[in-house]
């Protein structure tokens, strides 16, 4: 995982290159940003991701400019960030955030079993959902592309803990500390066209527990 371009140079003590740390961050993240160079110009898109063993999966329309470019072997950079807290210091300069991030490099390849890829995406979002929904039709699968990036070159970077103020600033009459942040599901809102006899399923209710 460690290469010249994945070595963390700014605050290197925050760098991580072990797979368990990287995998855990990827598994928690819902959205990644995929960057590549298209016709000599930089491009980046947000996209849903899911991990399948040693691969990170993305998907999209088969007609997408992004998908078509990445299918032709363009090198890509995939990045995810989880924000865990606002770090309030005594000085404006030392304010920060607590975070966990991963950056991966490589080229993506087609995933031949697109239905399985869509199942992986669905189950990541809502465990247990796949068996309750209509599965993709052949036409839907034809219009969908799924790509995989092997987790081979990348690194994680993590900041935790309280602010790091200059020693003389600890005497200031200024509140300092961390405001934790989290993403959590709220009360499910039924589709206005949902039939009244359809109850909230257990796998959706479990998300809010």
N, C-alpha and C positions, 0 to 999 in steps of 0.2 A: 504493500500500500504506500510506503514511503518512497517518494522520488524527489528530485530537485524542485519540481513545481508544486508538490504537495507538502513540502516541509514548511511548518508554521514558523515564520520569521519574526512577526510582530507578536510580542508576548508568547514566546515559544512554550512556556510552562502550561499554557492552555491547550496545546495541541495534543491530539490523540490519534493513533494510527491502528488501534486494535479493532478487529471486526466486531466483537460484542458491543463496543460503544457505538460504532458506526451503524450497525444493524438496528440497535435500539432507537437511535434518533430517526433513522429512515422509517422504521415501523410506526413511530408516533406521528410523523409528519403526514399531512394530507396533501399539501401543495408543494411542488418543486418549481424552480425556475430553470429552464433549459436554454442555454446560450450556445450559439454557433455563428459562423461567418457565412452569410448568404450573398453570393455575387460580390464579394469584396467588402461587404458592409456588415457590421455587427447586428445581431438580432437576438432577442430573448423573449420567451413566452412562459407564462405560468401554466402548470398542468397538474392534474391529479397523478400521483405515483402510488405504486405498491411494490413491495419487495417479494420476490419469489426465489428463496434460497440465495444464490450468489448473483442474482440479477435484480436490477431495478427496472420496473415496467412503466411505460407510458403508452397512451393510446390516443387515437383521434381519427378524424375523417381520412379516408384513403385519398381524397382529393386535396388535402391540406398541403399548403406550400411547405410548412414545417416538416410534416411527415415525409413528404416526397424528398426533401433535401436530406433529411437524416437517413432515409433508406438508401441513399446513394453513397453512404460512407463518409459524410462530413463529420469531422471530429466535433464533439460536443462537450460542454461542461454542465453538469447537473448540480444544483445547489438547493439545500433546504435549511430553514432556520426555525427554531422553536424559541419563542420569547417567554422567559420564566419570571421576570420581575423588573421593576424600575428601581434603579440604584440611585438614591438621593444622597448626594454628598454635601459637605459644608461649603464647598466652593463650586461655582458653576463649571469649572474646568473638569472636575473629577466625577460629574454625573455620568452614569452609564446604564447599561441594562445587563441583567443576567440572561444568558442565552445558551443554546446548544445548536451547533450548525455542522453541516457536512458538505464538502465539495468533492465531486467525482469527475474524472476525465475519461474519455474513451469514445469509441464509435458504437453506434447502436445497430442491432440486427433485427430482422423480422422474426416475430414469434409465430410459428406455424399454427399452433392451436389457439386461435383467437377466442374461441368460446371459453376455454379454460382461463385465459387472461382476463376476460370480462368477469368471470366468476371470482377470481382473486381480487379484482378491484371492488366488486360488490361486497364481498365478505369482509374486506378491510374496513369499508365505511360502516356497515351494519352487519356484524356477525350473525349468521343464521338467516340472512335475507334471501339468499339465492334460491332456496327451496320453496319460497313463497311467491315468486314472481314468474312472469312469462319469460322463457329463455329466448335468446336472439334467433331471429329467422335467418335463413340463408341469405336473403337480400340485405338484412342488417349487417351480417358478418362480412358480406362482400364490400360494403361501404365503410368498414372499420379496419383500421390498421393498428397493430400492437407491436411495439418495439421494446427491445431489452438492452440494457447496458450492463455489462459484466462489472461487478464490484472488484476492481483490480488496482486502480490507481486513485487514491483519494485520502482525505484526512478529515478529522472532526476538530472543532474548536469549541471550548466550553468556558464560560465565565460563571462563577458562583460566588456567593458570599457578600459581605457588606462593602460599603464604599472604602476606597483607599485614599484618605485625605493626606495633605501635607501635615507634618507633625504639629506645626504651629497653629493649624486651623482647628485642631481638636478642642481648643479653648473657646471657640466661638459659640454664641448663644443661638445656634441654628440646629433645627431637628435634622437628623440624618438617619438613614436606614434603608430598608428594602420594602417596596410594595409588591408583593407577589402577584403574578398574573397567571391565569389559566384559561383554557378553552373547555367549556363544558356544555353538554346538551341541556336545553330547557324543555318545558312542557311541549310535547308534540302537538302540532296544529293540523287537524285533518283537512284534506283536500275539500273544497266546497262542494265538489261533485261526488264525494264519497257516499256510498249508500249508508243509510243510518243503521242498518243491521250488521255492518262490518265493525267488529270490535278492534281496539288497539291490540296488536299481537304482542306476545311476550317478548320477542326479540327487539321490538322497538321500545317497549316499556323498560326493558333492562338497561337501555342506554342512559336513562335518567336516574338510575339508582345510585 
